[in-house]
């Protein structure tokens, strides 16, 4: 995965590379999916995580103690046949990614494609 164009994001990633290599690998793989589907995505640090946007924000990655939360701004409107999305907010839903295998098992790319 390429370095981030945003200094804050790059610093955030480098910190995780040093303190938690597994979470760093998960973050990099999730970012790779976002940029593969939306190459013109902008990213920035906001709310303690990495927010993604094109014209508007569409999602973000937030590191928690036992997982990485991939939050989708309009997740309540997404097709979710296997009920992977969690949350009860008015619009937002999230995927809890606990391991590298969760990325495929929870069909992250399927949700990323719906996020814009």
Residue frames as qw, qx, qy, qz and C-alpha x, y, z in Angstrom:
[[0.000, 0.889, 0.457, 0.000, 0.00, 0.00, 0.00],
 [0.378, 0.568, -0.025, 0.731, 1.24, 3.44, -0.87],
 [0.253, -0.218, -0.453, 0.826, 2.04, 6.06, 1.71],
 [0.061, 0.819, 0.556, -0.130, -0.75, 8.44, 2.52],
 [0.311, 0.571, 0.140, 0.747, -0.69, 11.91, 0.97],
 [0.410, -0.815, -0.074, -0.403, -1.97, 13.21, 4.32],
 [0.270, 0.496, -0.656, 0.502, 0.82, 13.68, 6.88],
 [0.529, -0.331, 0.458, -0.633, -1.53, 13.06, 9.81],
 [0.955, 0.076, -0.017, -0.285, -2.73, 9.76, 8.34],
 [0.713, 0.442, -0.495, 0.226, 0.81, 8.66, 7.55],
 [0.032, -0.489, 0.632, -0.601, 1.92, 9.44, 11.10],
 [0.766, -0.179, 0.283, -0.550, -1.09, 7.54, 12.48],
 [0.945, 0.232, -0.204, -0.105, -0.21, 4.50, 10.36],
 [0.488, 0.518, -0.586, 0.388, 3.48, 4.59, 11.29],
 [0.372, -0.450, 0.547, -0.600, 2.56, 4.62, 14.97],
 [0.904, -0.048, 0.217, -0.364, 0.55, 1.42, 14.57],
 [0.787, 0.452, -0.413, 0.080, 3.30, -0.15, 12.50],
 [0.220, 0.507, -0.664, 0.504, 5.55, 0.18, 15.54],
 [0.362, -0.261, 0.619, -0.647, 3.14, -0.75, 18.34],
 [0.685, 0.167, 0.628, -0.330, 0.70, -3.25, 16.80],
 [0.016, -0.303, 0.732, 0.610, 1.76, -4.85, 13.53],
 [0.169, 0.362, 0.912, 0.093, -1.47, -6.86, 13.21],
 [0.173, 0.796, 0.428, -0.391, -3.68, -3.76, 13.41],
 [0.002, -0.630, 0.385, 0.674, -1.31, -1.98, 11.02],
 [0.123, -0.036, 0.884, 0.449, -1.70, -4.82, 8.50],
 [0.169, 0.604, 0.774, -0.094, -5.49, -4.72, 8.84],
 [0.086, 0.801, 0.119, -0.581, -5.54, -0.92, 8.40],
 [0.045, -0.462, 0.598, 0.653, -3.37, -1.16, 5.29],
 [0.138, 0.192, 0.924, 0.300, -5.54, -3.88, 3.75],
 [0.148, 0.728, 0.613, -0.268, -8.73, -1.93, 4.43],
 [0.047, 0.747, -0.143, -0.648, -7.22, 1.24, 2.91],
 [0.150, -0.210, 0.792, 0.554, -6.14, -0.80, -0.11],
 [0.192, 0.490, 0.846, 0.084, -9.76, -1.87, -0.70],
 [0.104, 0.829, 0.305, -0.456, -10.99, 1.72, -0.45],
 [0.001, 0.679, -0.382, -0.627, -8.40, 3.06, -2.90],
 [0.233, 0.006, 0.881, 0.411, -8.85, 0.14, -5.31],
 [0.167, 0.630, 0.757, 0.050, -12.55, 0.99, -5.59],
 [0.056, 0.973, 0.222, 0.030, -12.28, 4.78, -5.29],
 [0.728, 0.128, -0.050, 0.672, -8.77, 5.90, -6.35],
 [0.126, 0.586, 0.015, 0.801, -9.57, 9.60, -5.86],
 [0.607, -0.681, -0.410, 0.015, -10.49, 9.13, -2.20],
 [0.075, 0.677, -0.379, 0.626, -9.18, 11.69, 0.25],
 [0.730, -0.409, -0.518, 0.175, -8.26, 10.62, 3.76],
 [0.017, 0.639, -0.316, 0.701, -7.66, 12.62, 6.92],
 [0.321, -0.157, -0.798, 0.486, -7.49, 12.14, 10.66],
 [0.387, -0.365, -0.038, -0.846, -10.77, 13.01, 12.33],
 [0.807, -0.382, 0.014, -0.450, -12.53, 11.75, 15.47],
 [0.533, -0.541, 0.648, -0.056, -9.36, 9.80, 16.32],
 [0.749, 0.121, 0.633, 0.154, -9.41, 7.70, 13.15],
 [0.168, -0.158, 0.579, 0.782, -9.01, 7.84, 9.39],
 [0.494, 0.588, 0.419, -0.484, -11.96, 9.40, 7.55],
 [0.370, 0.098, 0.695, 0.609, -12.52, 8.78, 3.84],
 [0.333, 0.704, 0.310, -0.546, -14.21, 11.21, 1.49],
 [0.431, 0.366, 0.519, 0.641, -14.80, 12.01, -2.15],
 [0.075, -0.585, -0.176, -0.788, -17.18, 14.96, -2.30],
 [0.606, -0.592, 0.129, -0.515, -18.59, 13.97, 1.10],
 [0.234, -0.401, 0.848, -0.255, -17.44, 11.67, 3.88],
 [0.786, 0.026, -0.427, -0.446, -18.44, 8.07, 3.27],
 [0.921, -0.277, -0.273, 0.036, -16.65, 6.08, 5.95],
 [0.026, -0.805, 0.500, -0.319, -13.79, 5.73, 8.35],
 [0.788, 0.011, -0.575, 0.219, -11.45, 3.40, 10.20],
 [0.370, -0.736, 0.291, -0.487, -11.25, 3.56, 13.97],
 [0.523, 0.205, -0.782, 0.271, -8.88, 1.48, 16.07],
 [0.695, -0.567, 0.039, -0.440, -10.44, 0.00, 19.20],
 [0.454, -0.575, 0.662, -0.158, -8.90, -2.18, 21.88],
 [0.612, -0.063, 0.788, 0.007, -9.92, -5.53, 20.34],
 [0.568, 0.499, 0.608, 0.242, -10.82, -4.63, 16.76],
 [0.083, -0.152, 0.251, 0.952, -10.84, -2.05, 14.00],
 [0.360, 0.616, 0.599, -0.362, -14.21, -0.53, 13.30],
 [0.156, 0.102, 0.539, 0.822, -14.95, 0.26, 9.65],
 [0.195, 0.564, 0.545, -0.589, -17.76, 2.76, 9.93],
 [0.187, 0.343, 0.635, 0.666, -20.05, 3.65, 7.06],
 [0.122, 0.072, 0.160, -0.977, -21.82, 7.01, 7.14],
 [0.647, 0.081, -0.118, -0.749, -24.96, 5.68, 5.37],
 [0.054, 0.180, -0.982, 0.028, -24.68, 2.07, 6.49],
 [0.454, 0.247, 0.649, -0.559, -28.36, 1.90, 7.44],
 [0.644, 0.550, -0.025, -0.530, -29.20, 2.00, 3.72],
 [0.149, 0.500, -0.814, -0.257, -26.77, -0.72, 2.65],
 [0.894, 0.035, -0.340, -0.291, -27.71, -4.14, 1.41],
 [0.132, -0.518, 0.779, -0.328, -26.58, -6.52, 4.18],
 [0.805, -0.042, -0.433, -0.403, -27.92, -10.02, 3.45],
 [0.715, -0.023, -0.640, 0.278, -25.69, -11.75, 6.03],
 [0.480, -0.847, -0.162, -0.163, -26.25, -9.16, 8.79],
 [0.727, 0.060, -0.237, 0.642, -22.56, -8.31, 9.18],
 [0.072, 0.545, -0.072, 0.832, -23.17, -4.61, 9.85],
 [0.413, -0.467, -0.658, 0.422, -23.59, -3.59, 13.47],
 [0.076, -0.051, -0.156, 0.984, -25.07, -0.53, 15.10],
 [0.030, 0.645, 0.760, -0.070, -28.45, 0.99, 15.79],
 [0.089, -0.427, -0.032, 0.899, -27.82, 4.63, 14.94],
 [0.506, 0.649, 0.235, -0.518, -30.06, 6.57, 12.61],
 [0.633, 0.708, -0.235, -0.206, -27.64, 6.23, 9.65],
 [0.121, 0.662, -0.738, 0.043, -24.24, 4.81, 10.61],
 [0.986, -0.131, 0.049, -0.091, -23.35, 1.13, 10.68],
 [0.005, -0.762, 0.647, 0.015, -19.99, -0.54, 11.19],
 [0.925, 0.113, -0.362, 0.025, -18.06, -3.74, 10.69],
 [0.540, -0.726, 0.424, -0.031, -15.86, -5.01, 13.50],
 [0.773, 0.482, -0.403, 0.093, -12.65, -6.34, 11.99],
 [0.706, -0.646, 0.285, -0.059, -10.82, -8.45, 14.57],
 [0.662, -0.282, 0.584, 0.375, -8.39, -10.26, 12.25],
 [0.055, 0.407, -0.568, -0.713, -7.05, -10.14, 8.74],
 [0.048, 0.189, 0.943, 0.268, -9.40, -12.98, 7.76],
 [0.169, 0.627, 0.592, -0.477, -12.43, -10.89, 8.79],
 [0.119, 0.489, -0.273, -0.820, -11.76, -8.61, 5.83],
 [0.280, 0.068, -0.792, -0.538, -12.85, -11.32, 3.41],
 [0.116, -0.300, -0.931, 0.173, -15.18, -13.19, 5.77],
 [0.081, 0.638, 0.507, -0.575, -17.24, -10.05, 6.46],
 [0.459, 0.589, 0.531, 0.401, -17.20, -9.03, 2.78],
 [0.231, -0.630, -0.091, 0.736, -15.64, -5.61, 3.38],
 [0.130, -0.102, 0.512, 0.843, -15.30, -4.82, -0.32],
 [0.053, -0.545, -0.787, -0.285, -19.03, -5.51, -0.84],
 [0.217, -0.821, -0.431, 0.305, -19.82, -2.76, 1.67],
 [0.292, -0.458, 0.206, 0.814, -17.13, -0.36, 0.42],
 [0.132, 0.195, 0.675, 0.700, -18.67, -0.55, -3.07],
 [0.153, -0.715, -0.655, -0.189, -22.01, 0.54, -1.60],
 [0.411, -0.568, -0.343, 0.625, -20.57, 3.34, 0.52],
 [0.121, -0.262, 0.188, 0.939, -20.39, 6.09, -2.12]]
